[in-house]
Amino acid sequence: MSLFRRFLLAITLIALPIRIAAAVPVRDWSKVAVRTPAGAFVQGNPQARVKLVEYLSLTCPHCAHFEGEAIAPLTAKYIRTGLVSYEVRHALRDPFDFAGSLLARCQGPQSFFALVPKVFAQQNAWFSRAQAWSQIEQGQSDNLAPDQQLPKVARGAGFDAVFGMPPARMDACLTNAEEQKTLTAQASEAWKQPDFPGTPAFAINGAAQPNIRTWADLDAALGSALHLHTSPRKTLRK
């Protein structure tokens, strides 16, 4: 083998590991979602240093506004990169919230995190239908058992169209006794907290965050928890 060919072979062998390493894809942690033993849904890296918990309600207008403002940057900056895991717990406020939450959770964690932004984006429309239906219903379903009440309120809000479920599948989700029990327990745990501020509410690494009102507030709190400090750029003297 000529000296030149040996040189080319050596260069190829040196460069090969670099090309292989560069081809390894970075994991998208937003595609990872699991259910906790207590029934909450968690999106992101389970080993993330920072664990964010949000208590939300599907009928809460502030939650819908916050979701529209925050979910895209939260996902891109913190969840997808594996820096933060995001857990959702339900602080139920009314039967429509109960029904919608059961339907959103019915197909598991991965589907849930894709569905919830869409449900919040349509909140004005379906909640207006729910209120109009309530006026007509005049409380007639208030004393019904959940298995009878929830299908009625779900259709009153138009959730069959929002979620696009066949009627039999929808009823199966709404009458799932274990899921009803799980959501009732989550709501009880949230609202029995002495200083619970209402929805949306946040905790970071187990510590309540009472001053989060906007995405900027949450971004700053997560950055602080991660010890992310951006140094100001130094300008060179001429």
C-alpha positions as CSV (number, residue, x, y, z in Angstrom):
1,M,0.0,0.0,0.0
2,S,1.4,3.4,-1.0
3,L,2.1,6.0,1.6
4,F,-0.7,8.2,0.2
5,R,-3.3,5.4,0.5
6,R,-2.2,4.7,4.1
7,F,-2.6,8.4,4.8
8,L,-6.2,8.4,3.4
9,L,-7.1,5.3,5.4
10,A,-5.8,6.9,8.6
11,I,-7.8,10.0,8.0
12,T,-11.0,8.0,7.3
13,L,-10.6,6.0,10.5
14,I,-10.1,9.1,12.6
15,A,-13.1,10.8,11.1
16,L,-15.5,7.8,11.3
17,P,-16.2,8.0,15.0
18,I,-16.9,11.7,14.7
19,R,-19.4,11.2,11.9
20,I,-21.1,8.4,13.9
21,A,-21.4,10.5,17.1
22,A,-22.8,13.4,15.1
23,A,-25.5,11.1,13.6
24,V,-26.9,10.1,17.1
25,P,-30.2,12.0,17.4
26,V,-31.1,14.1,20.4
27,R,-34.0,12.6,22.3
28,D,-37.3,14.6,22.2
29,W,-38.5,14.2,25.8
30,S,-41.9,15.7,25.0
31,K,-42.8,12.4,23.3
32,V,-42.4,10.6,26.6
33,A,-45.5,10.6,28.9
34,V,-46.4,8.3,31.8
35,R,-49.0,7.8,34.5
36,T,-47.9,8.0,38.1
37,P,-49.0,5.5,40.7
38,A,-51.5,8.2,42.0
39,G,-52.9,8.6,38.5
40,A,-51.4,11.9,37.5
41,F,-50.0,12.3,34.0
42,V,-46.4,13.3,33.5
43,Q,-44.7,14.5,30.3
44,G,-40.9,14.6,29.8
45,N,-37.7,13.2,31.2
46,P,-38.5,11.2,34.4
47,Q,-35.0,12.0,35.7
48,A,-35.3,15.7,35.1
49,R,-33.7,17.8,37.8
50,V,-36.7,20.1,38.0
51,K,-40.2,18.7,38.3
52,L,-43.1,21.1,37.5
53,V,-46.6,20.3,38.7
54,E,-49.7,22.2,37.4
55,Y,-53.1,22.0,39.0
56,L,-55.6,22.9,36.3
57,S,-59.3,22.9,35.5
58,L,-60.7,22.6,31.9
59,T,-63.5,25.1,32.7
60,C,-61.0,27.7,34.1
61,P,-60.6,30.6,31.7
62,H,-57.3,31.6,33.3
63,C,-56.0,28.1,32.7
64,A,-57.0,28.3,29.0
65,H,-55.2,31.7,28.7
66,F,-52.1,30.4,30.4
67,E,-52.1,27.3,28.3
68,G,-52.3,29.3,25.1
69,E,-49.4,31.5,26.2
70,A,-47.1,29.0,27.9
71,I,-47.4,25.5,26.6
72,A,-45.4,26.0,23.4
73,P,-42.4,27.8,25.0
74,L,-42.5,25.5,28.0
75,T,-42.4,22.4,25.8
76,A,-39.7,23.8,23.5
77,K,-37.4,25.2,26.1
78,Y,-37.8,22.8,29.1
79,I,-39.8,19.7,28.4
80,R,-38.4,18.6,25.0
81,T,-34.8,19.2,26.1
82,G,-35.3,17.0,29.2
83,L,-34.6,19.8,31.7
84,V,-38.0,19.8,33.3
85,S,-40.8,17.1,33.7
86,Y,-44.4,18.4,33.6
87,E,-47.1,16.8,35.7
88,V,-50.8,17.7,35.4
89,R,-53.2,17.2,38.3
90,H,-56.9,18.0,38.1
91,A,-58.5,20.5,40.4
92,L,-62.1,19.8,39.3
93,R,-64.6,22.7,39.6
94,D,-67.8,21.4,38.1
95,P,-69.4,18.4,36.2
96,F,-68.3,19.8,32.8
97,D,-64.7,19.8,34.0
98,F,-65.1,16.3,35.4
99,A,-66.6,15.0,32.1
100,G,-64.0,16.7,29.9
101,S,-61.1,15.5,32.1
102,L,-62.3,11.9,31.9
103,L,-62.5,12.2,28.1
104,A,-59.1,13.9,27.8
105,R,-57.4,11.2,29.9
106,C,-59.2,8.2,28.3
107,Q,-56.6,7.3,25.7
108,G,-53.6,7.6,28.1
109,P,-50.9,10.1,28.9
110,Q,-49.4,10.6,25.4
111,S,-52.8,11.4,23.9
112,F,-53.7,13.6,26.9
113,F,-50.9,16.1,26.4
114,A,-51.8,16.4,22.7
115,L,-55.5,16.9,23.4
116,V,-55.5,19.3,26.3
117,P,-54.2,22.3,24.3
118,K,-56.9,21.7,21.7
119,V,-59.7,21.5,24.4
120,F,-58.5,24.8,25.9
121,A,-58.3,26.4,22.5
122,Q,-62.0,25.6,22.0
123,Q,-63.0,26.5,25.6
124,N,-65.1,29.6,24.7
125,A,-67.3,27.7,22.3
126,W,-67.9,24.5,24.2
127,F,-68.3,26.3,27.6
128,S,-70.9,28.6,26.0
129,R,-72.8,25.5,24.9
130,A,-72.5,24.0,28.3
131,Q,-74.0,27.2,30.0
132,A,-76.8,27.3,27.5
133,W,-77.6,23.6,28.1
134,S,-77.5,24.2,31.8
135,Q,-80.2,26.9,31.5
136,I,-82.4,24.5,29.6
137,E,-81.7,21.6,31.9
138,Q,-82.5,23.7,35.0
139,G,-80.5,21.4,37.4
140,Q,-82.5,18.3,36.5
141,S,-79.3,16.1,36.4
142,D,-77.8,17.5,39.6
143,N,-79.0,14.6,41.8
144,L,-78.1,11.8,39.3
145,A,-75.3,9.4,39.9
146,P,-72.1,10.2,38.0
147,D,-72.6,7.4,35.5
148,Q,-76.0,9.0,34.5
149,Q,-75.0,12.7,34.9
150,L,-71.6,12.8,33.1
151,P,-72.8,11.5,29.7
152,K,-75.6,14.1,29.8
153,V,-73.3,17.0,30.6
154,A,-70.7,15.9,28.1
155,R,-73.2,15.9,25.3
156,G,-74.6,19.2,26.6
157,A,-71.2,20.8,26.2
158,G,-70.7,19.2,22.8
159,F,-67.8,17.1,23.9
160,D,-68.8,14.5,21.3
161,A,-67.7,16.9,18.6
162,V,-64.7,18.3,20.6
163,F,-63.2,14.9,21.2
164,G,-64.5,13.2,18.1
165,M,-65.3,9.9,19.9
166,P,-67.9,7.4,19.0
167,P,-70.9,7.4,21.4
168,A,-70.1,4.0,22.9
169,R,-66.4,4.9,23.5
170,M,-67.4,8.2,25.0
171,D,-69.8,6.6,27.5
172,A,-67.2,4.0,28.4
173,C,-64.7,6.7,29.3
174,L,-67.2,8.7,31.2
175,T,-68.4,5.8,33.3
176,N,-65.0,4.4,34.2
177,A,-65.3,4.0,37.9
178,E,-61.5,3.8,38.6
179,E,-60.9,7.0,36.6
180,Q,-63.7,8.8,38.4
181,K,-62.2,7.8,41.7
182,T,-58.7,9.0,40.6
183,L,-59.9,12.4,39.5
184,T,-62.1,12.8,42.6
185,A,-59.0,12.1,44.8
186,Q,-56.9,14.6,42.8
187,A,-59.5,17.3,43.2
188,S,-59.9,16.6,46.9
189,E,-56.1,16.7,47.4
190,A,-55.9,20.1,45.6
191,W,-58.8,21.9,47.2
192,K,-58.1,20.8,50.7
193,Q,-54.7,22.5,50.8
194,P,-55.1,25.5,53.2
195,D,-53.4,28.0,50.9
196,F,-54.5,26.6,47.6
197,P,-55.0,29.7,45.3
198,G,-57.3,28.1,42.7
199,T,-56.4,27.3,39.2
200,P,-54.0,27.3,37.6
201,A,-51.6,26.6,40.5
202,F,-48.0,25.5,40.3
203,A,-45.3,23.7,42.3
204,I,-41.7,23.2,41.5
205,N,-39.8,20.4,43.1
206,G,-42.5,20.1,45.7
207,A,-42.6,23.8,46.6
208,A,-45.7,25.9,45.9
209,Q,-45.2,28.8,43.6
210,P,-47.9,31.4,44.5
211,N,-46.6,34.2,42.3
212,I,-46.8,32.6,38.9
213,R,-49.4,34.5,36.8
214,T,-47.8,34.5,33.3
215,W,-45.4,32.5,31.2
216,A,-42.6,35.1,32.1
217,D,-43.2,34.2,35.7
218,L,-43.0,30.5,35.1
219,D,-40.0,30.9,32.8
220,A,-38.1,32.8,35.5
221,A,-39.0,30.3,38.2
222,L,-37.9,27.3,36.2
223,G,-34.7,29.1,35.2
224,S,-34.0,29.9,38.8
225,A,-34.6,26.3,39.8
226,L,-32.2,25.1,37.1
227,H,-29.6,27.8,38.1
228,L,-29.7,29.1,34.6
229,H,-28.1,32.5,34.7
230,T,-27.4,34.4,31.5
231,S,-24.3,36.6,31.7
232,P,-24.6,40.0,30.1
233,R,-22.6,40.4,26.9
234,K,-19.4,42.3,27.4
235,T,-18.7,45.0,24.8
236,L,-15.1,45.4,23.7
237,R,-13.5,48.8,24.1
238,K,-12.2,50.3,20.9
